[in-house]
Amino acid sequence: MTSTVPASLTRTAEGSALQAVLLDMDGTLVDTEGFWWDVEVEVFADLGHRLDEAWRDVVVGGPMTRSAGYLIEVTGAAITLEKLTVLLNDRFEERIGHGVPLMPGAARLLAELAAHEVPTALVSASHRRIIDRVLDSVGRHHFALTIAGDEVTRTKPHPDPYLAAAAGFGADPWRCAVVEDTATGVAAAEAAGCRVVAVPSVAPIAPAPGRAVVPSLEQVDLAFLRSLITPA
């Protein structure tokens, strides 16, 4: 976890119950979910295995250990989880080395949150080495706090990453708005007690109490995020 949270950032904007905004990375802010699948296909091809497209929905949004472990199991590939994790991270880091594309609406949303001094965190199941490389493109100045999947005891779909982010801001989880693109991430945020905006990237996500579903970040702004939080 990295943090640059000054005391002033823990204040709540006047007239709003929203205390912090917590954002997923892959598929939410940056258009990289397809990159991960392409890398998995390439690595397993090198190992002599062809991945079934149907497996993509299973591994999307999950922590590296779960996704890689599942693919080893279904393919029978003769490789350890530790070695496969290194191969996947190496190949992905190479793929994003020249920059990553932002999702539509991401730059505008980040700028708006910064302009209104809303405490903002990046909460990802990706490893720290990957997050730091992506931040070179997105701009680490947008985030007072970043949490990586290899920095918590249990990553998504467990609530730990979002609980850690809320605690890092001294915020109540129910007064934090989370933006996620996968069912795995949504499950983690809701288990933490946060209000969730789902922007599905690969697989559909159904609306539910306490959860909003929109087709694009272009439909998400600060007013919308504040509307999710009911004042006590």
Residue pairs with C-beta under 8 A, 6 or more apart in sequence:
1 145
1 146
1 147
1 148
1 151
1 152
1 164
1 168
2 145
2 146
3 144
3 145
3 146
3 168
4 144
4 145
5 119
5 144
5 145
5 168
5 169
6 144
8 117
9 117
9 119
9 144
9 169
10 19
10 119
10 169
10 170
10 171
12 18
12 19
12 175
13 116
13 117
13 118
13 226
16 226
16 229
17 175
17 226
17 229
17 230
17 231
17 232
18 118
18 175
18 176
18 177
18 225
18 226
18 228
18 229
19 119
19 169
19 171
19 172
19 175
19 176
20 118
20 119
20 120
20 121
20 165
20 166
20 169
20 171
20 175
20 176
20 177
21 113
21 118
21 119
21 120
21 121
21 176
21 177
21 178
21 179
21 225
22 120
22 121
22 123
22 162
22 165
22 166
22 176
22 177
22 178
22 179
22 189
22 194
23 29
23 120
23 121
23 122
23 123
23 178
23 179
24 122
24 123
24 124
24 178
24 179
24 180
24 181
24 182
24 185
25 32
25 122
25 123
25 124
25 126
25 131
25 134
26 32
26 33
26 36
26 61
26 124
26 125
26 126
26 181
27 33
27 60
27 61
27 103
27 181
27 182
27 201
27 202
28 103
28 106
28 179
28 180
28 181
28 185
28 199
28 201
28 217
29 102
29 103
29 106
29 110
29 122
29 138
29 217
30 100
30 101
30 102
30 103
30 106
30 134
30 137
30 138
31 100
31 101
31 102
31 103
32 96
32 100
32 134
33 60
33 61
33 181
33 182
33 201
33 202
35 92
35 95
35 96
35 100
36 59
36 60
36 88
36 92
37 56
37 59
37 60
38 95
39 88
39 91
39 92
39 95
40 51
40 59
40 67
40 71
40 88
41 51
42 91
43 84
43 87
43 88
43 91
44 50
44 51
44 71
44 75
44 77
47 75
47 77
47 78
47 79
48 77
49 75
49 76
49 77
51 71
51 75
52 74
55 70
55 71
55 74
56 202
57 202
57 203
58 70
59 66
59 67
59 70
59 71
60 182
60 184
60 201
60 202
60 203
61 125
61 156
61 180
61 181
61 182
61 183
61 184
61 185
61 202
62 70
62 125
62 156
62 157
62 182
62 184
63 125
63 149
63 155
63 156
64 85
64 88
64 89
64 125
64 126
64 127
64 149
64 150
65 81
65 85
68 81
68 84
68 85
68 88
69 81
71 77
71 84
72 79
72 81
72 84
77 84
79 87
89 127
89 129
89 130
92 130
93 129
93 130
93 133
96 130
96 133
96 134
96 137
97 133
99 136
99 137
100 134
100 137
100 138
102 137
102 138
103 199
103 216
103 217
104 216
104 217
104 218
105 216
105 217
105 218
105 219
105 220
106 138
106 217
108 218
108 221
109 217
109 220
109 221
110 120
110 138
110 139
110 142
112 221
112 222
113 120
113 142
113 222
114 120
114 141
114 142
116 222
118 222
119 144
119 145
119 169
119 171
120 142
120 143
120 144
120 145
121 143
121 144
121 145
121 146
121 147
121 165
121 168
121 169
122 131
122 135
122 142
122 143
122 145
122 146
122 147
123 146
123 147
123 161
123 162
123 165
123 178
124 130
124 131
124 146
124 147
124 148
124 149
124 161
125 149
125 155
125 156
125 161
125 184
125 185
126 134
126 148
126 149
127 148
127 149
127 150
128 148
128 150
128 151
130 148
131 146
131 148
135 143
135 146
140 146
144 169
145 165
145 168
145 169
147 161
147 164
147 165
147 168
149 155
149 156
149 161
152 160
152 161
152 164
153 160
154 160
155 161
155 188
156 184
156 185
156 187
156 188
157 184
157 185
157 187
157 188
157 191
158 188
158 191
159 188
159 189
159 191
159 192
159 193
160 188
161 188
162 173
162 176
162 178
162 188
162 189
162 191
162 192
162 194
163 173
163 192
165 176
166 172
166 173
166 176
166 192
166 194
169 176
173 192
173 193
173 194
174 193
174 194
174 195
174 229
175 229
176 194
176 195
177 194
177 195
177 196
177 197
177 225
177 226
177 228
177 229
178 185
178 189
178 192
178 194
178 195
178 196
178 197
179 196
179 197
179 199
179 217
179 220
180 186
180 188
180 189
180 196
180 197
180 198
180 199
181 198
181 199
181 200
181 201
181 202
182 200
182 201
182 202
182 203
182 205
183 203
183 205
186 196
186 198
186 205
186 211
189 196
190 196
190 210
190 211
195 210
195 211
195 228
195 229
196 210
196 211
196 212
197 211
197 212
197 213
197 214
197 220
197 224
197 225
197 228
198 205
198 211
198 212
198 213
198 214
199 213
199 214
199 215
199 216
199 217
199 220
200 213
200 215
205 213
206 213
207 213
212 224
212 228
214 220
